[in-house]
Amino acid sequence: MPVKFDQSLSALTGKLLTMAQLAEEMVHSVIRALTERNPALLSAVRADEKRMDQLQREVDDEAVEMIGVYTPVAADLRMLLMVARINGELERIGDQAVDICYNVENLLAEDQLKPLEDIPHMATIAEGMLRRAVNAFATRSADEARAVMKRDDEVDRINDALFQELLALMDADPKNIHRALGLMLTARAIERMADHAVNICEDTIYIMTGTDIRHLPDDPQNG
């Protein structure tokens, strides 16, 4: 491939890194809004979504243009196809953050149901997974991608335990149902963010190895 292709790919990767940083900031802000009971933080999350959507369109358009101009094959084509896929994963993380905004608004309109420790902990793990997943992509490290994927089990465990706790609170008093559902939906959105980070790792492994591991749960390298 010509030098121009490498330069264009580098610029494209830079936009993905910007999207990842933006997504992480959106997640951090919306969880802060919940834990600090500060709805003013939600406006920044919604404003960031517009920037996220714009970047997604730019990345998709540029990836398609590069395929048309350079007609890449093999590893270069895999790279561009996965760039487009990772682009979508990052945009969906932003969407999940915006979805949490609505839950937070409803939760802040009422008294706090329970101490908020598990949801912020889940969010911290998910943010770290996203950061490391994108770093694995940027550094082309399949080993780092596999290490990140292993953390998804921890997020699932916290989510499952929280779900059971909230069910018990709902059973104990029907007045808890609305707030418990808001927390369940918030936790579910964070769990999905972690899933998107896993998907980015799978895409990175495909770039590096040419093997699609999405439907190979028994692969010993998946942990």
N, C-alpha and C positions, 0 to 999 in steps of 0.2 A: 504494500500500500504506500502511496506517496506521503510525503511529509505533511501535506495539507490535511490528509485524513487524520493523522495523529493529532494535529493541532485542533481540528474540529471535535475529535473525540474527547480531548482534554477539556475543551470548553464545555462540552455536553456533561461530562462528569462533574465539572465545577458547579453546574446548575443543579445537578442531583444532590450534591453536598449542601448547597444552599437550601434546597427543599427539606433535606433531613434536619438541618439545624432549625429551620422554621417550624417543622412538625414537632420537634422536641420542645421548643419554646411554647408552642400552643398547648401541649400536654401539661407542661409544668405550670403554666399560668392558670389553666382551668382547675387543676387540683389545688393550687394555692387559693383560688377563689372559694373552693369548697371548704378547705381546712381553716382558712382565715375568715371565712364568712364575709367575703368582700366581693359583691357582685360587680364592682367597677372594673375588676380585672377581666371580665368576660368580653367587654367591647374590643379589647386588643386581640383576643382569640378570633373573634368574628372578622375583624379587619385583616388579620393574617391569612384567613381563608381565601380572600380575594387574590392576594399575592401568590398563594399556593396554586390556585387554579390557573393563574396566568403562567406561572412557571411550568405547570404540567402541559399546557398547550404548546409552549415554546419547545420543550424537550421532545414531545411527540412529533411536532412539525420538523424539527431539525434532524431527528433520527430517520424519519421517512425520507427527507431530502438527501441525507447521506447515503442511504441505501440506493436511491435512484441515481445519484451522481457517481458513486464509486463502485456500485455493484459488488459489494464485498462477498466473500465466500468463507466457509469454514469458521475459524475462530473469530474473525472480524464480524461476520454476520451474526454469530451467536451473541457477541458483545452488544451489538446494536439492538437485537431483539430483546435481550435481557434488560438493557437500559430502559426500553419502553415499558417492560413489565415492572421493573423497580419503580419507575416513575409513577405508575398506577398505585403501587403499594403505599408510597409516601403520601400521595394525595388522599388515599382512603384513611390514613392515620389522621390527617388533618380533618377529614369529615367526622371521624370518631370524636375528636376533641370538640368540634362544634356541637355534636349530638349531646355530649356531656354538659355543655352550657345550659341546655334546656332543663336537664335534670337538676343541675345546681341551682338554677333560678327557683325551681319548685321547692327544693330542699331548704333553701335559705329563707323561704317564706314561712317556715315552721321551726319549732324548736328542734334542736339536734336530737336524733333518736339514740345514738350511741357514740362512745368515743371513736374518733376516726384515726385508726392506726393502720388497719389492714389495707384500705384503699390507697393511702399515700405510699405505703410500702410496695404494693403492686405497681403503682405508677413509676416509682423509682427504678424498679427492676425493668419495667417495660422501656423506660427512657434509656437505660443503660444498654439494653438489648438492641434498641434502634441505633444508638451511637456506634456500638461495636459491629453491628451488621453492616452498616454503611462503610465503616472503616475496613471491614473485611473485603467489601467490594472494591473500595478505592485502592487497597494494597494487593488485591487479587490473592487473598489468603483463604484457601479452602479449609485449612485447619482452624483458623479463627472463626470462620462461619459455622463449622461443626460445634465449636465450643459454645458459641452463642445459643445455638439451637437447644442445648441441654438445659438452659435456664428456663425454658418455657414450662417445664414440669413444675417448677416452683410457683410460677404465676397461677397455674391451674390449681395447685393445692390450696393456695390462699383463697382463690375464688370459690372453690368448692366449700371450704370451711366457712367462709363468710355467708354463702348461700344458705347453709344449714342454720347458722346463727340467726339470720334474718327471718327464715321460715319460722323459727321458734318464737321470735318476737311478734310475728304476725299472728301466730296461734294464740299467744298469750293475751293479746289485746287487738281487736280489729282496728282500733284507732292508729295502730302502728303501720297498717298496710301501705298507705300512700307513701310514707317516708321510706319504708323498707323496700318497696318496689323501685323508688328512685335510686337507692344505693345499689340495688341489684343491677339495674340497668347501667349505672356508672361503672361498676366492677366488670360487667360483661364487656363494655366498650374498651376498658383497659386490657382485658384478656384478649380481645380481638387485635389491639395494637401489637401485643406481643406476638400474635400469630402472623401479623404482617411483617414483623422483623424476621421471623422464621422463614417466611416466604422469600425475603430478600437474601437470606443466607442460602436457601436452596437455589436461587437464581445464580448466586455467585459460584456455587459449586458446579452448576451446569456450565457456566462460562469457562471455568478452569479445567473441567474434566470431560465435558461433553455428555455427562450422565445426568438424566433427569431422575432425581431421587424423591420426587413428590409422592409417588405411590409405592415407595419401597420402605415401609416403616420398620421392617425387620433387618434392614441393612445394619450390620454391626457398627459401621462407622458413624451412624446417626446417633449413637448413644442411647 
